[in-house]
Amino acid sequence: MTTPQQQFIADIYPAVRKVADETGVSAELLLAQAAAETGWGQKVLHGTNNLYNIKADSGWHGESKTFEVPEFRNRHKVMEDAKFRVYDSYEDSIKDRIKFVQENPTYAKHGLLDPGVKGDLVKEAQALQAAGYATDPDYAKNLIDIANGPTMRKGIALAEGRAEPEHVQGRGKAHGPTHGQTQLQGDHLRKGGEGTHVTELQTSLQKLGYTSPDGTPLGTDGKFGGNTELALRAFQRDHQLKDDGVAGPKTLDALKEAQQRPTTTTLADPKHQAHGMYSQAEAGVHRIDREHGREPTLQSGQLAGSLTASAVTAQMSRIDHVVLNDDASKLYAVQGDLNSPFKSFAEVDVLRGLNTPLAQSTQVADEQLSRTAVQEQSQQVAQPAQQQPQPHAPHVAGPSH
């Protein structure tokens, strides 16, 4: 099932790609910024097409709309009226964002427009942060995480028409191999291929948890279509391989090695030590989803996993409350009464949590649980030594009278 977040990326992708091709700016960065600024499209100001929430200052001569928005004055949040730019289309909004950056000498000074930087996701994000585009010290990292996350990948796949069934290979007569054959070029599997080798590839990816863009299990029909290519690219990125969507010897060896590793339980598995806390976090996230008119998704589970890992790191033993802050940027796990000065709490960045794989959160939790177990064992070893009975002093009879 396509989520609203994925659909938002699919809706703006054509305009972003067009402008990126015309200007040389990183399309991934433009998409990530739009997702970050608008909460994956949930906070686009109505009737503005304003993807980056750019205000209508004195230099703006186009149409504007006034909205009541939160601002911080002397470290206190207040609601104020502010004018925002109105665009005829998403494309106009994207072009204006690029114009805003290009005409500001601060960004040029920090190398944003330099050859080798322009068009590179990581370098552009770092240059934006260095130039003070945002005050968040993790701004560049957050953008990179969003751009490389599963929601972004699935949204782009949806926009490019790669969310169709595996057997759809395009219009007209196919020019690939006939049934039972595989499109092999020097032991390479690629899109358009068919046969048992492709089935084995799809089965391997499915066992490792890679899915179709809509989150459903990857097909194993022996036909190398768009979904298989997307899943393979994701596997290659996760294993530091060239993500060309072609299964060559290195990729096939990595697949084999990945399947031979012992499987580990995740936080969602009832057998996991921290599953109870995960269930509490998940229940809280699902409640917030429903309060905001959303159905829980795969990302809800990922957010719950990230929150659980943070709570485990804070050495909490349970999660009594899950609380979202006013601007929906932070999620808190609370142990104890909300009004108690003795409560414990842990927090996560919502966007980062939504895009953190459950396996990664499980690893963080496992490492902390392991450290805690070692500490407790050391304390238990030290305690008996401290509690050993001391020898009694010999009884000395007093002088007789």
C-alpha positions in Angstrom: 0.0 0.0 0.0 1.3 3.4 -1.0 1.7 5.8 2.0 0.9 9.5 1.8 4.6 10.2 2.3 5.6 8.1 -0.7 2.8 9.7 -2.8 4.1 13.1 -1.9 7.5 12.3 -3.3 5.9 10.7 -6.4 3.9 13.9 -6.9 6.8 16.3 -6.8 9.4 14.1 -8.4 8.7 15.0 -12.0 9.1 18.8 -11.3 12.2 18.2 -9.2 13.8 16.0 -11.8 13.1 18.5 -14.6 14.6 21.5 -12.7 17.6 19.4 -11.5 18.4 18.4 -15.0 18.1 22.0 -16.2 20.3 23.5 -13.3 22.6 20.7 -12.3 21.4 20.8 -8.7 21.1 17.5 -6.8 17.6 16.2 -7.3 18.1 14.0 -4.1 18.8 17.1 -2.1 15.8 19.0 -3.4 13.5 16.1 -2.6 15.0 15.6 0.9 14.6 19.3 1.7 11.0 19.4 0.6 10.3 16.3 2.7 12.0 17.9 5.7 10.4 21.3 5.4 6.9 20.0 4.9 6.9 16.8 7.0 6.7 14.7 3.9 3.9 16.9 2.5 1.8 16.9 5.6 2.6 20.6 6.3 2.4 22.2 2.9 0.6 25.5 3.3 -2.8 25.1 1.7 -3.0 26.7 -1.8 0.6 27.8 -2.0 2.5 25.0 -3.7 5.3 26.3 -1.4 7.6 23.2 -0.9 10.2 25.0 1.1 8.0 27.3 3.3 9.7 30.4 2.0 8.3 33.6 3.4 7.2 36.5 1.3 9.7 39.2 2.3 10.1 42.7 0.9 11.9 41.4 -2.2 8.9 39.2 -3.2 6.5 40.8 -5.7 4.3 37.8 -6.4 1.1 36.6 -4.7 1.3 35.7 -0.9 -0.9 34.2 1.7 -0.9 34.8 5.5 -0.8 31.9 7.9 -0.6 31.7 11.7 2.6 29.9 12.4 4.8 29.1 15.5 7.8 31.4 16.0 10.3 31.5 18.9 10.9 34.8 20.7 13.3 34.8 23.7 13.2 31.0 23.7 9.4 31.0 24.0 7.1 29.7 21.3 4.4 32.1 20.2 1.9 32.1 17.3 2.3 34.9 14.8 0.9 35.8 11.4 3.4 35.5 8.6 3.2 35.9 4.8 4.3 33.1 2.6 5.0 33.0 -1.1 2.4 31.5 -3.4 3.5 29.6 -6.6 1.5 28.5 -9.6 3.2 25.1 -9.5 5.7 22.9 -7.7 8.1 23.6 -10.5 8.0 27.4 -9.8 8.6 26.7 -6.1 11.7 24.6 -6.8 13.1 27.2 -9.2 12.5 30.0 -6.7 14.4 28.0 -4.0 17.4 27.6 -6.4 17.2 31.2 -7.3 17.2 32.2 -3.6 20.3 30.2 -3.0 22.2 31.3 -6.1 21.6 35.0 -5.6 22.8 34.9 -1.9 26.6 35.4 -1.8 26.8 33.5 1.5 26.1 30.2 -0.3 28.6 30.8 -3.0 31.2 31.7 -0.4 30.7 28.3 1.2 31.2 26.5 -2.1 27.6 25.4 -2.8 27.9 26.4 -6.5 31.5 25.1 -7.0 32.2 22.4 -9.5 32.3 19.0 -7.8 29.8 20.3 -5.1 26.8 21.3 -7.2 24.9 18.1 -8.0 26.4 16.0 -5.2 23.9 15.2 -2.5 26.4 15.0 0.4 28.6 18.0 -0.6 25.5 20.2 -1.3 24.0 19.3 2.1 27.2 20.1 3.9 27.7 23.4 2.1 24.1 24.4 3.0 24.7 23.7 6.7 28.1 25.5 6.6 26.4 28.6 5.1 23.8 28.6 7.9 20.7 27.5 5.9 19.4 25.9 9.2 20.4 26.1 12.8 20.1 22.3 13.4 23.7 21.0 13.8 22.6 17.7 12.3 20.8 19.4 9.3 23.2 17.9 6.6 23.1 14.4 8.1 19.3 14.5 8.4 18.9 15.5 4.7 21.3 12.7 3.7 19.4 10.2 5.8 16.1 11.2 4.3 17.4 11.1 0.8 18.8 7.5 1.3 15.8 6.3 3.3 13.2 3.7 2.3 10.4 6.2 2.0 12.3 8.2 -0.5 13.3 5.2 -2.5 9.8 3.9 -2.7 8.4 7.4 -3.6 10.9 7.7 -6.5 10.1 4.1 -7.6 6.4 5.0 -7.7 7.1 8.1 -9.7 9.2 6.2 -12.2 6.6 3.6 -12.7 8.7 0.9 -11.0 5.9 -0.1 -8.6 4.1 -2.1 -11.2 3.8 -5.9 -11.1 7.0 -7.8 -11.8 5.8 -9.3 -15.1 5.2 -5.8 -16.7 8.2 -5.2 -18.8 7.0 -2.4 -21.0 4.9 -1.8 -24.1 5.0 -3.9 -27.3 6.9 -7.0 -28.1 9.6 -8.1 -25.7 13.1 -8.3 -27.1 14.6 -10.1 -24.1 15.3 -13.9 -23.7 12.5 -16.4 -24.1 11.0 -18.2 -21.1 13.4 -20.4 -19.3 16.4 -18.4 -20.3 18.3 -15.7 -18.3 19.7 -12.4 -19.6 23.3 -13.1 -18.7 26.3 -11.1 -19.8 29.5 -12.5 -18.3 27.7 -14.0 -15.2 25.6 -10.8 -14.7 21.9 -10.8 -14.0 20.1 -7.6 -15.1 16.6 -6.1 -15.8 14.8 -8.0 -18.6 16.2 -11.4 -17.7 14.0 -14.4 -16.9 14.6 -17.9 -15.6 15.6 -19.9 -12.6 18.7 -17.7 -11.8 16.4 -14.7 -11.5 14.0 -16.7 -9.2 17.0 -17.6 -7.0 18.0 -13.9 -6.9 14.5 -12.8 -6.0 14.2 -15.5 -3.3 17.5 -14.4 -1.7 16.5 -10.8 -1.6 13.1 -11.7 -0.2 14.6 -13.9 2.6 16.9 -10.9 3.5 13.8 -8.7 4.0 13.8 -6.7 0.8 10.4 -5.9 -0.5 8.5 -4.3 -3.4 8.2 -0.4 -3.2 4.7 -0.7 -1.6 6.1 -2.9 1.2 4.6 -6.2 0.0 6.8 -9.3 -0.4 9.1 -9.2 -3.5 7.8 -11.4 -6.3 9.7 -14.6 -7.1 8.3 -15.2 -10.6 11.7 -15.5 -12.3 11.2 -12.2 -14.2 13.7 -9.4 -13.6 11.4 -6.4 -13.5 11.5 -3.0 -11.9 10.7 -4.2 -8.4 13.6 -6.7 -8.5 16.0 -4.0 -9.7 14.9 -1.6 -7.0 15.3 -4.3 -4.2 18.7 -5.2 -5.7 19.9 -1.6 -5.7 18.8 -1.3 -2.0 20.8 -4.4 -1.1 23.9 -3.1 -3.0 23.7 0.2 -1.1 23.3 -1.6 2.2 26.4 -3.6 1.5 28.6 -0.8 0.1 28.5 -2.1 -3.5 27.9 -0.1 -6.7 24.1 0.3 -6.8 23.7 -0.3 -10.6 20.9 -2.8 -10.2 23.0 -5.5 -11.9 23.8 -8.7 -10.1 27.5 -9.5 -10.9 29.9 -11.8 -9.1 30.5 -9.4 -6.2 26.8 -8.8 -5.6 26.0 -12.5 -5.9 28.8 -13.4 -3.4 27.6 -10.7 -1.0 24.0 -12.2 -1.2 25.4 -15.6 -0.5 27.4 -14.4 2.5 24.5 -12.4 3.9 22.3 -15.4 3.9 24.9 -17.5 5.7 25.1 -15.1 8.6 23.2 -16.3 11.7 19.8 -14.6 11.8 19.0 -12.3 14.7 15.7 -11.5 16.3 14.5 -7.9 16.0 12.8 -5.8 18.6 9.4 -6.8 17.0 10.1 -10.5 17.8 8.4 -11.6 21.1 11.6 -13.5 21.9 13.7 -10.3 22.0 14.7 -9.1 25.5 13.4 -5.6 24.8 10.2 -6.6 23.0 8.0 -5.5 25.9 9.3 -2.0 25.6 9.0 -2.1 21.8 5.3 -3.1 22.2 4.7 -0.2 24.5 6.4 2.2 22.1 4.5 0.8 19.1 1.2 1.2 20.9 2.0 4.8 21.6 3.1 5.5 18.0 -0.1 3.8 16.6 -2.2 6.0 19.0 -0.6 9.1 17.7 -1.0 7.9 14.1 -4.8 7.5 14.7 -5.1 10.8 16.5 -3.7 12.5 13.3 -6.0 10.5 11.0 -3.3 8.1 9.7 -3.2 4.4 9.6 -0.1 2.8 11.1 2.5 1.8 8.5 5.8 0.0 8.3 7.4 3.3 9.1 5.4 3.5 12.4 7.2 0.3 13.4 10.5 1.8 12.5 9.8 4.9 14.6 8.8 2.7 17.5 12.0 0.7 17.1 14.1 3.9 17.1 12.3 5.1 20.2 12.8 1.8 22.0 16.6 1.8 21.2 16.8 5.3 22.7 14.9 4.2 25.8 17.2 1.2 26.2 20.2 3.4 25.9 18.8 5.7 28.6 18.6 2.5 30.7 14.8 2.7 31.1 12.9 -0.5 31.9 9.5 0.4 30.5 7.7 3.0 28.5 4.6 4.4 30.2 3.9 7.3 27.8 4.8 8.2 24.2 4.5 12.0 23.6 4.9 14.1 20.4 6.2 17.7 20.8 4.2 20.6 19.4 5.9 20.8 16.0 6.0 17.0 15.6 9.7 17.0 15.2 10.5 15.0 18.4 9.0 11.9 20.0 9.5 11.1 23.6 9.3 7.9 25.6 8.6 8.5 29.3 8.9 6.2 32.3 6.9 7.3 35.3 4.2 10.0 35.8 4.4 12.8 33.3 4.3 15.4 36.1 6.8 13.6 38.3 10.2 15.2 38.8 11.6 11.7 39.0 10.5 10.5 35.6 12.9 9.2 33.0 12.7 10.0 29.3 14.3 9.4 26.0 13.8 11.2 22.7 14.2 10.6 18.9 14.1 12.9 15.9 10.9 11.9 14.1 12.1 12.0 10.5 15.2 10.1 11.4 13.3 7.5 13.4 10.8 7.0 10.5 13.7 6.2 8.2 15.8 4.1 10.5 15.5 0.3 9.7 14.3 -1.8 12.6 17.4 -4.0 12.3 19.6 -0.9 12.9 17.6 0.0 16.0 17.8 -3.6 17.2 21.5 -3.5 16.9 21.8 -0.3 19.0 19.5 -1.8 21.6 21.5 -5.1 21.6 24.8 -3.3 22.1 23.4 -1.4 25.1 21.8 -4.5 26.6 25.2 -6.3 26.2 27.0 -3.4 28.0 24.5 -3.4 30.8 24.8 -7.2 31.3 28.6 -6.9 31.5 28.4 -4.1 34.1 25.9 -6.1 36.2 28.1 -9.2 36.0 31.1 -7.2 37.1 29.1 -5.7 40.0 28.0 -9.2 41.1 31.6 -10.5 41.0 32.8 -7.6 43.1 30.0 -7.7 45.6 30.8 -11.1 47.2 34.4 -10.0 47.8 33.2 -7.0 49.6 30.7 -9.0 51.7 33.2 -11.8 52.8 33.0 -12.1 56.6 35.9 -10.7 58.5 37.8 -12.9 60.9 36.8 -12.4 64.5 39.3 -10.9 66.8 40.6 -13.5 69.3 38.9 -13.4 72.7 41.2 -12.0 75.3 40.2 -12.7 78.9 40.3 -9.7 81.1 42.3 -9.7 84.3 40.9 -11.8 87.1 39.8 -10.1 90.2 
